[in-house]
Amino acid sequence: MPWLKLKLRTNQDKAQVLADALEEWGAISVTLQDAGDEPVFDTYWEQSPLWSQVQVTGLFPEHTDTDDILSRARECLGLVENPPHEIDLLGDEDWAHSWMAHYKPLQVGKDLWVVPSWCTPPVPDAVNIILDPGLAFGTGDHPTTSLCLEWLAEQTLTNKIILDYGCGSGILSIAALKLGANQAYAVDIDPQSLEVTRRNALHNGIHTGLNVMLPSELPADLQTDIVIANILFGTLIELAPDIKARVRPGGWLVLSGLLGNDQAVEVRPHYEPPFVLNARERQKWVLLAGRKPG
């Protein structure tokens, strides 16, 4: 299967932000490196880059809209024009082994694990989400997703109805159903994400309770017990009126995808009131959660 390799050049202080964003936008692997080095694909970054000028390389599915990615990168970096970049189409070599080795079973909450499909669940009796990383955003290892999964694992979800705004791989909807939710509405603007969500649900033995659809297909009067929106910062602001309206009185709202306290502070006024949101943070990413008065 061919892949697109997108190389972007940026300054040291923007490199980590851009790397996290590329993964959020669908890159199956990302690497930060000096411009002269050959890429070694990785999806974990523990330290800031040492170079003043950094090449950030993302590996995307063949039909990715690179114009859209470049536009997002321009906005992310605060530039007037697209950042310096190169786009290469890779051949049909088996690239899977260049990133599969980095995905291991991951515990994301008490008795909740995300397990790549080629691995054996380390705790068979736990709630195991079987997932193929790289098909759509949401593998459990990114802080925005792991924060959501941990929050879900702490709740009593029996008979609850969940709305998963920006479902990506469907990981949050699948987790909610496996944790006892009655129904989950998995919504995304990307048709490929909807197909991946359906596929991952079948891999996890989920045949009922999952409603996969475009946002325009949601019932007009739908309100749910929990709304989780793990999406881009700007979209959280743009969609705030609809997202708030989808939470029933007494229900919970969870917002993720916020990079740093500055974005969290900017989002809060669009949801408070009626919500009083509490923050959790991991690796500079922030989750906000609060209950709707009822």
C-alpha positions as CSV (number, residue, x, y, z in Angstrom):
1,M,0.0,0.0,0.0
2,P,1.5,3.4,-1.0
3,W,2.0,6.1,1.7
4,L,2.5,9.8,1.7
5,K,5.6,11.1,3.5
6,L,5.2,14.8,4.5
7,K,8.3,16.6,5.7
8,L,7.9,20.0,7.4
9,R,10.6,22.3,8.6
10,T,10.1,24.4,11.7
11,N,11.8,26.0,14.7
12,Q,12.8,24.1,17.8
13,D,10.0,25.7,19.9
14,K,7.3,24.7,17.5
15,A,8.5,21.2,16.6
16,Q,6.8,19.3,19.4
17,V,3.5,21.1,18.9
18,L,3.6,20.3,15.2
19,A,4.5,16.7,15.8
20,D,1.6,16.2,18.2
21,A,-0.7,17.9,15.7
22,L,0.3,15.7,12.8
23,E,-0.5,12.6,14.8
24,E,-3.9,14.1,15.7
25,W,-4.5,14.8,12.0
26,G,-4.0,11.1,11.0
27,A,-0.3,10.4,10.7
28,I,0.4,6.8,11.5
29,S,3.9,7.7,12.6
30,V,5.9,10.9,13.2
31,T,9.6,11.6,13.7
32,L,11.5,14.7,14.8
33,Q,15.1,15.0,13.5
34,D,17.8,17.2,12.2
35,A,17.3,17.9,8.5
36,G,20.2,15.7,7.3
37,D,19.2,12.5,9.1
38,E,17.2,9.6,7.7
39,P,13.9,9.1,9.5
40,V,13.4,6.5,12.2
41,F,9.6,6.4,12.6
42,D,8.4,6.7,16.2
43,T,5.2,7.9,17.9
44,Y,6.6,8.7,21.3
45,W,8.5,11.8,22.2
46,E,10.0,12.2,25.6
47,Q,12.4,15.1,25.1
48,S,12.4,18.3,23.2
49,P,14.6,18.3,20.0
50,L,18.1,19.6,20.4
51,W,18.3,21.2,16.9
52,S,17.4,24.9,16.2
53,Q,15.8,23.8,12.9
54,V,13.8,20.6,13.0
55,Q,12.4,18.4,10.3
56,V,9.1,16.9,11.4
57,T,8.1,14.0,9.2
58,G,4.6,12.4,9.1
59,L,3.6,9.2,7.3
60,F,0.0,9.4,6.0
61,P,-2.3,7.2,4.0
62,E,-2.0,7.6,0.3
63,H,-5.1,9.6,-0.3
64,T,-4.6,12.1,2.5
65,D,-5.5,15.7,1.6
66,T,-2.1,17.3,2.0
67,D,-3.4,20.7,1.1
68,D,-5.6,20.5,4.2
69,I,-2.7,19.2,6.4
70,L,-0.5,22.1,5.2
71,S,-3.3,24.6,5.8
72,R,-3.7,23.3,9.4
73,A,0.1,23.3,9.9
74,R,0.2,26.9,8.7
75,E,-2.5,27.9,11.3
76,C,-0.8,25.8,14.0
77,L,2.5,27.5,13.5
78,G,1.0,31.0,13.1
79,L,2.4,31.5,9.6
80,V,1.1,33.5,6.6
81,E,2.3,30.9,4.1
82,N,2.7,27.2,4.2
83,P,5.9,26.1,6.1
84,P,8.8,24.7,4.0
85,H,7.9,21.2,3.1
86,E,8.4,18.1,0.9
87,I,5.8,15.5,-0.1
88,D,6.9,12.0,-1.3
89,L,4.9,9.0,-2.4
90,L,6.4,5.9,-0.9
91,G,6.2,2.6,-2.7
92,D,4.2,-0.4,-1.7
93,E,6.9,-1.9,0.5
94,D,5.7,-3.3,3.8
95,W,6.0,-0.3,6.1
96,A,4.0,-1.9,8.8
97,H,7.1,-3.2,10.7
98,S,8.5,0.3,10.9
99,W,5.8,1.3,13.3
100,M,4.1,-1.9,14.6
101,A,7.0,-2.6,16.9
102,H,6.2,0.6,18.8
103,Y,2.7,-0.3,19.7
104,K,2.3,-2.6,22.7
105,P,-0.7,-3.3,25.0
106,L,-1.4,-0.1,26.9
107,Q,-3.2,0.1,30.2
108,V,-5.3,3.3,30.2
109,G,-7.4,2.9,33.3
110,K,-8.2,0.4,36.0
111,D,-9.0,-2.9,34.2
112,L,-9.0,-1.1,30.8
113,W,-6.4,-1.9,28.2
114,V,-5.9,-1.0,24.5
115,V,-4.4,-4.0,22.7
116,P,-3.0,-4.0,19.2
117,S,-4.7,-6.7,17.1
118,W,-1.4,-8.6,16.7
119,C,-0.8,-8.8,20.5
120,T,-2.2,-11.1,23.1
121,P,-4.1,-9.2,25.9
122,P,-1.8,-9.3,29.0
123,V,-4.8,-9.4,31.3
124,P,-7.5,-11.6,29.6
125,D,-10.1,-10.8,32.2
126,A,-9.8,-7.0,31.8
127,V,-11.8,-4.8,29.5
128,N,-9.6,-5.1,26.4
129,I,-10.1,-2.9,23.4
130,I,-8.7,-4.6,20.3
131,L,-7.4,-1.9,17.9
132,D,-5.4,-1.5,14.7
133,P,-3.4,1.6,15.2
134,G,-2.8,4.0,12.3
135,L,-6.2,3.6,10.5
136,A,-7.7,6.7,12.1
137,F,-6.8,9.0,15.0
138,G,-7.3,7.4,18.4
139,T,-4.9,4.6,19.5
140,G,-4.9,5.3,23.2
141,D,-1.3,6.4,23.4
142,H,-1.9,10.0,22.7
143,P,-2.5,12.1,25.8
144,T,-5.8,13.5,24.5
145,T,-7.2,9.9,24.0
146,S,-5.7,8.4,27.1
147,L,-7.2,11.1,29.3
148,C,-10.6,10.4,27.9
149,L,-10.2,6.7,28.4
150,E,-9.1,7.1,32.0
151,W,-12.1,9.3,32.7
152,L,-14.5,6.8,31.1
153,A,-13.0,4.0,33.2
154,E,-13.7,5.9,36.4
155,Q,-17.5,6.3,35.6
156,T,-20.4,4.1,36.1
157,L,-21.6,3.7,32.6
158,T,-24.3,1.0,33.0
159,N,-27.3,1.8,30.8
160,K,-25.8,5.2,29.8
161,I,-26.0,6.8,26.4
162,I,-22.8,8.3,25.0
163,L,-22.1,10.8,22.2
164,D,-18.5,10.6,20.9
165,Y,-17.9,13.8,18.8
166,G,-15.0,13.2,16.4
167,C,-14.9,9.5,17.0
168,G,-11.7,8.8,14.8
169,S,-11.0,5.1,15.3
170,G,-14.1,4.7,17.5
171,I,-11.9,3.9,20.5
172,L,-14.0,5.9,23.0
173,S,-17.3,4.6,21.8
174,I,-16.0,1.0,21.9
175,A,-14.6,1.6,25.4
176,A,-17.9,3.1,26.7
177,L,-19.9,0.1,25.4
178,K,-17.5,-2.4,26.8
179,L,-17.7,-0.6,30.1
180,G,-21.4,-1.0,30.2
181,A,-23.0,1.8,28.2
182,N,-26.2,1.0,26.5
183,Q,-25.7,3.1,23.4
184,A,-22.9,5.1,21.8
185,Y,-23.3,7.6,19.0
186,A,-20.0,7.7,17.1
187,V,-19.8,10.9,15.0
188,D,-17.1,12.1,12.6
189,I,-17.0,14.3,9.5
190,D,-14.5,11.8,7.9
191,P,-16.2,8.9,6.2
192,Q,-13.0,6.8,6.5
193,S,-13.2,7.3,10.3
194,L,-16.7,6.0,10.3
195,E,-15.7,2.9,8.3
196,V,-12.8,2.3,10.7
197,T,-15.1,2.7,13.7
198,R,-17.4,0.0,12.3
199,R,-14.6,-2.3,11.6
200,N,-13.0,-1.9,15.0
201,A,-16.4,-2.5,16.6
202,L,-16.7,-5.8,14.9
203,H,-13.2,-6.8,15.9
204,N,-14.3,-6.1,19.5
205,G,-17.5,-8.2,19.2
206,I,-19.8,-5.2,19.3
207,H,-22.9,-5.8,17.2
208,T,-25.5,-3.7,18.9
209,G,-25.7,-0.3,20.7
210,L,-23.3,1.5,18.3
211,N,-24.7,4.2,16.0
212,V,-22.1,5.5,13.5
213,M,-22.9,8.6,11.5
214,L,-22.0,12.0,10.2
215,P,-22.9,14.9,12.4
216,S,-25.7,16.0,10.1
217,E,-27.3,12.6,10.6
218,L,-27.7,13.0,14.4
219,P,-31.3,13.1,15.5
220,A,-32.2,16.8,16.0
221,D,-33.5,16.3,19.6
222,L,-30.8,13.8,20.8
223,Q,-29.4,14.5,24.3
224,T,-27.1,12.0,26.0
225,D,-25.8,11.2,29.4
226,I,-22.2,11.9,28.4
227,V,-20.8,13.9,25.5
228,I,-17.1,13.4,24.8
229,A,-15.5,15.8,22.2
230,N,-11.9,14.9,21.5
231,I,-11.4,17.3,18.6
232,L,-9.4,20.3,17.5
233,F,-9.3,23.4,19.7
234,G,-10.9,25.7,17.1
235,T,-13.7,23.1,16.4
236,L,-14.5,22.9,20.1
237,I,-15.2,26.6,20.0
238,E,-17.1,26.5,16.7
239,L,-19.4,23.7,17.7
240,A,-19.9,24.8,21.3
241,P,-23.6,25.6,21.0
242,D,-24.5,22.2,19.5
243,I,-22.2,20.2,21.8
244,K,-23.7,21.9,24.9
245,A,-27.2,21.2,23.7
246,R,-26.5,17.5,23.3
247,V,-25.9,17.0,27.0
248,R,-29.0,16.2,29.0
249,P,-29.7,18.0,32.3
250,G,-27.5,16.3,34.9
251,G,-25.3,14.8,32.2
252,W,-21.5,15.1,31.7
253,L,-19.4,17.0,29.2
254,V,-15.8,16.0,28.4
255,L,-13.7,18.2,26.2
256,S,-10.2,17.1,25.1
257,G,-7.7,18.0,22.4
258,L,-6.6,21.2,24.2
259,L,-2.8,21.9,24.0
260,G,-1.8,23.8,27.1
261,N,-3.7,26.0,29.6
262,D,-4.0,28.9,27.2
263,Q,-6.3,26.9,24.9
264,A,-8.2,25.6,27.9
265,V,-8.7,29.2,29.2
266,E,-9.9,30.3,25.8
267,V,-12.4,27.4,25.4
268,R,-13.9,27.7,28.9
269,P,-16.1,30.8,28.3
270,H,-17.9,29.0,25.5
271,Y,-19.1,26.3,27.9
272,E,-19.1,28.0,31.3
273,P,-21.9,28.5,32.3
274,P,-23.8,26.2,32.5
275,F,-21.0,23.8,33.0
276,V,-18.3,24.1,35.8
277,L,-15.3,22.3,34.2
278,N,-12.5,20.7,36.1
279,A,-9.1,20.2,34.3
280,R,-6.8,17.2,34.0
281,E,-3.4,17.6,32.3
282,R,-0.9,15.2,30.7
283,Q,2.2,16.1,28.7
284,K,0.8,19.7,28.2
285,W,-2.6,18.4,26.9
286,V,-5.6,19.3,28.9
287,L,-9.0,17.6,29.4
288,L,-12.0,19.6,30.8
289,A,-14.9,17.7,32.4
290,G,-18.1,18.9,34.1
291,R,-21.7,18.1,34.8
292,K,-24.7,20.1,33.4
293,P,-27.0,21.4,36.1
294,G,-30.2,19.5,36.2
